[in-house]
Amino acid sequence: MKAPLNGFSYLVGVLTEAIRHVVTSVLSSSRTDEIGPSSWSTGMTTAPRQGVSSMKLTTTTHLSLDGVMQGCGGPDEDRSGGFERGGWITPFFDDEGGAFIVDVYQRADAFLFGRRTYELFGSYWGKMADPNPIAAALNSRPKYVASTTLTEPHWSETTVLTGDVAARIRELKARSGRELQVHGSGKLIQWLLANGFIDEINVLIFPVIVGQGARLFPSSGPDIALSLLNSQTTPAGVTIQTYRPAGRPRYETAG
């Protein structure tokens, strides 16, 4: 199927090419969201049900070394705010990075998106007919969208979370399963992290300083210590790290 002529096709093309190299051994973006979390309720997550393995909420984000996530897939993917440096991941995505991404998607039992990322993904993956492990996961598993503006989702298996979004996410996490995954959705990730919903954070850090654009972590926000669960570096120099939030950091004097 021919990719649509938009910026996301650059990212899709890179991922698809990498997947084709690794698919025999494993089975055969990033754009911020416009919707703010101010209207969503907050609160602590509920305890897991006794004897049931509840879903982990995990996030996966492509970042530059200076923390930019905007327009990673192509020059025209996201020019908001005057951004002119899109497409910065394409020189660095290799087979090993593709294999990691495929493995992540295969662990998903459900997906959680902000509206913009949902529409961006749906415009491509939702129409893909090729046998592709990422498309198979996204098209066959439940998708939830945290949005106050999306009223008529057109991607199958989609539920829009309205009202008390925090309560709905707590309910989703309490269900049995492996992972409730968030991809892209920068503002949603910021809100989830600030309210203690995230269990694991995957970051793919590309060896480039973009120098402009929206960043995953704002200049002022919650302070959170992280525990490293796994780290690897691809031949192209992409560092892939998985962290678990570990409470507040400690501040001490050196020496």
N, C-alpha and C positions, 0 to 999 in steps of 0.2 A: 504494500500500500504506500502510495506516495505521501511523504510528510507534508503538512500544510506549510504554506510560505509565511511563517512567523518566526520570531526569535527563538521560541522554545524548540523549534525543529533542530536547531544547532545542538542543543543539549541532548535531545532525543537521538539524533544521529550518532553522537559520540557514545552514548550509553548502549544503543542498539548494536553498534559495531563491536564494542567490548564484549557485550553479552554473547554475540555470535561466536566469539573465540572461546568462551568458557562454558557455553551451554551444554556441550557434550559431557562435561565433568560435573555439572551441577543440576542437570535435569535434561537437557537435549544437546534537577533546579533547585532557582530559589528566589523566590520572589516574596516580598512582604505582603501582608494583607491589609486592606484599607480600613477594616472595621476595628474600632477600638473596643477594649474590654470594659469600659466604664459602666455599661448597663448590665454586666453579668454579675451574678452573686458570687460570693467566695465562701470559703470554709474548709475545714480539715477533711481529709478523705476518710471514708468509713473503713472500719476494720474488715479484713477479708473474711469470708464465710468459713466456718469451721470445716476442715477436711476438704476444702476446694481450693485449687490453685487459681487465683484470680489473675486477670490480665495485667501485665505491666504496661505502663504508658511510656513509650520510648519516642525519642525524636532523632531525626537524621538530617544534618544540615551541611551544605557545602560552603566553606568560608575561605576567604583570602587570608594571608598572614596578618593583615591589619583588621580582620574581623568583618569584612564586607560580605554580604550575601546577595546583594542586588545584581540582577542581570548576568548571572554566572554563565548562562547557556548560550547567549548570542548577542550581537550588537543591538538588535532591536527588541530584545525580550522585555526590557523595562527601562524606559528613558525618563521616568518620572523624576522630578527635581533637577532636571538638566543633566542626568547621568549619561556619560558618553563612552564608558569603558566596558561595555558588556562583552561577554564571550571569553572571560578570562580562565575558565577551566579547561577549554578544549585542547590546549597543547599538552595537558598533563594527565588526561584520563587514559589509563592503560588497562590491560587484561586483569591485573590484580585488583584495581579499583572497581572494575566492572563485576568481578566475582563477588566482592564484598557487598555491592549494592543488590545483586541478585539474591544473595543469602539473606540479607535484611528483609526483602519483600516476601521471601518464602516463609518467614517466621510470623508474618502478620495474620491475625484473625479478624481484624477490623482496622479501619483507617479513620483518622480525625483530621479535618482540614479547616482552615479559614476559607472565606468565600473565593478570593482571587486565586489562590493556589488550586482550589477545587475546580474552578472553571478552566484554568490553564491545563491541568492534568486531564480533565474530562474532554477537552477539545482535541486531544491527541490520543491518549490511551483508551478513552471510551469508544473510539472509532477504529481501533486497531484490530484487524482480523487475523494477523499473522500469529502463529503459535509462539508466544513470547512469555517467559516466566513473569515478568513485571506486569504486562498487560493481563495475564491470566489472574494474577493476584488482585489487581485493582478492579477488574471487571466482575469477578465472581464473589468478592467478599464485601461485607457491609461497609458503607461509607457514611460518616457523620460530619456535618458541616455546622460549625459554630458561627451563626450569622443572624443579624437582625434585618437583613435586606433581601436575602435569597428566599423567594416564595415558590418558585416552580423549578426544582432541580430536574434536569433532563438525563442524568446519568443513572442507570439502573442501580438498585440496591442502595439508594441514598435516603438518609433521614436528616432533616434540618433540625438542629437543636435550638429551641427558642425558650423564652421564659427563664427559669433558673438553670442556666447552662452548667453551673458548678454541680448542682444536684444530679443532672443528667450524666455528667462525666463520672461522678462517683458511682452511679448505677452501672455504667459501662465497665468501669474498672473492677467492680465486684463480680462480674460475670466470669465464668470459667474460661480459660483460654491461655494463649501464649502472650501475644503483644497487641496492644492498641497503638498504632503507629501514627506519628505526625511527620509529614515531609513538607519542606518549605514553611509557609505559614508563620512568618517571623513574629508578628504581633501576638498571635495566638500562643506561640512558644513563650514569649516574654510573660504573658499572663499566667500560663500554666506553671512556669517556674516560680514566679512570685507567690503563687498560692499553694505550692507544695504538691502538685499533681504528678510531676515527672519522676519516673523511677530510674531511667537510664537515658544518657545523652550520647549520641554518636555524632562526631564532628569529623569531616574530611577537610583538612587544612591544606590548601594548595600553595605551592611556593611562589607566590606573587603578591606584591603590595599594590593594591588597586588605587589607593590614594583618594578615593571619593566614593560616595554611595551609601545606601542604608546598611547599617550594621545590625547583627543579631542582638548584641548587648548594648543597651543605651548608655549614655554618659553618666546617668544616675539611675540606680536601680537597687534591688536587693543584693546583699552580699551572701554568697553561698559557697561553702567548702565543697570540694569534689574528691571522690575516691576513684583512682584509676583502676579500671577493670581489665582493659586490654589496650595494646598499642602496637601498630605495625606501620611500616613505611614501604610504599610501593616503589618499583624501579624508577618511576617518573618523579619521585620526590614528594608524593602526597602522603602526609601523615594521617592515619586513621586511628582515632582514639575513642574509647568508650568509657564514660564516667558514670558514677552514681552520686547523686547529691548526698552530702554528709553533714548537714546542719550548718551552723554559723562558723565562719573561719575564726581562728584565734589571731590576735594582734599582739605581737611581742617585740621587744627591743633586741636587735641583733647584738651578739657579743657577750 
